[in-house]
Amino acid sequence: MLKKGSKLNSILTGSCPKCQNESMYLDKNMLHLTKILKMNENCSHCGLKYQIEPSFFYGAMYVSYGLNVAIGIAAFIISYVLFHASLKITFISIIAVLILSFPLVLRLSRNIYINMFVSYDEDFKQ
């Protein structure tokens, strides 16, 4: 469904942004919270070093902030506008949605951030 070589494929699958042949993470399951941020140091296929520079993924916090704001706004619109919930219930639902989406946002923010700096390389297509 997702075309190999697209940024969207790498972002949604968590695969290496350069070759898209393997996962960047030691454990692909993002629900294993103790291992959620454990990453391989390099791609075993193309050799890309994921930690491009020291503290590289601190920049992903800004991406995470944007994703959380978007999710919070979506939760507000769904609960307050569509379901006509009270303001108290609406804020409780926003907090619940943000807590439940935490693992997804954490991984997506890292995936988006590294894909901002590394592009797919046709030479590593095999």
Secondary structure, DSSP 8 states (H G I E B T S, - for coil): ---TTSHHHHHHHTB-TTT-SSBSBS-S-TT-GGGTT-B-SB-TTT--BSS-STTGGGGHHHHHHHHHHHHHHHHHIIIIIIS---HHHHHHHHHHHHHHTHHHHHHHHHHHHHHHH----GGG--
